[in-house]
């Protein structure tokens, strides 16, 4: 969102506050970045709206990071101004993907066969999961059962098939499980990058549609191991609180909170 106007990254939409206000006959319209809206909700979340992966040692006014893998990968920060938290959006999901180990090195080489610029969004989002799935196969870490290949080929969107199969207690499919474990490790690496860049002693929050669906995999060691794996700063990373936002209406909650605190008269 720039100067009251926006061109959506993944949609052919262009909008402006002035045009929306005129069309809807609303005197004050404010367009918010979706991650800024989610971030704005963080300080007003109920305890039941979040699931804690690492309690850490929170600083009540420390910087906070929000990373949200959904269709794409959104990132935002919250900074305390002495009275309240203020949300700042970013396009960090489009920064260069940096592998954290040899297996991720191979992923980067694999992804470069399809994309000139391999961003974090290319490997850590809903759109990325089919690529991770295919990489697990190509790297020889797991085989694809014929019945699953048929389901994947028939699906308009393979991502839900992969996630649901990995989570299904009646199935034991190493390929889908390995795909989600790779995904959560990549998410942990980038969440840790955000934590280091802003020294987010207030915590890191995982938003978006995917994290609440894959809590069993986030609860395994792969996410936090990748999050903390920062060399000499590993002890510092262990002190950073990490939470999953469970409220599916967090963006709406944040938008409403912004409207109440910034747009209403008085």
Buried (B, 14 or more C-beta within 10 A) or exposed (E): BEEBBBEEEEEEEEBBBEEBBEEEEEEEBBBBBBBBBBBBBBBBBEEEBBBEBBEBEBBEBBBBBBBBBBBBBBBBBBBBEEEEBEBBBBBBBBBEBEBBEEBBEBBBEBBEEEEEEBBBBBBBBBBBBBBBBBBBBEBEBBEBBEEBEEBBEEEEEBBEBBBEBBBEEEBEBBBBBBBBBBBBBBBBBBBBBBBBEBBBBBBBBBBBEBBBBBEEBBBBEBBBBBBBBBEEBEEBBBBBBBBBBBBEEBBEBBBBBBBEEEEEEE
